[in-house]
Amino acid sequence: MISILNELKYRYNLNEQQLAQKIGISRSQLYRIKKKGKISKKFIIGIKNAFPEVSIDKLIESLNQQEEYRKIS
């Protein structure tokens, strides 16, 4: 998930606050998503509305990778 968010920030030249606003969440929610990987329906809908080119499959794959990393750590 972090890689997708960082990619979007870089591609669209956004800071954390701007990215959160574009998705429709607070900056603190974005921080929690990046740290804990727990996302809500609002987040998924926000990502898809703001960045339609991001596929749901890519989001799910990113979440799965983050979960695997947490299990190992």
Secondary structure as UniProt FT lines:
FT   HELIX           2..11
FT   TURN            12..13
FT   HELIX           16..23
FT   HELIX           27..36
FT   HELIX           41..50
FT   TURN            52..53
FT   HELIX           56..72
//
